[in-house]
């Protein structure tokens, strides 16, 4: 328990980090620059795949490629 009581106060450090005017959004400072683009790539890929198969099923094809019914 003593480790928590006599621990360094990190609030001023994080205030400087998050209130710094460096052109980054708050979520970019907190989560890093690579998490959101990876999420967007997965999101748009899955959305694109869903749209692709939706239009294929409208045309009567129930597979990813070919003309099997």
Secondary structure, DSSP 8 states (H G I E B T S, - for coil): -HHHHT----HHHHHHHHH--SS--HHHHHH-HHHHHHHHHHHHHHHHHHHHHHHHHHTT--SSSS---
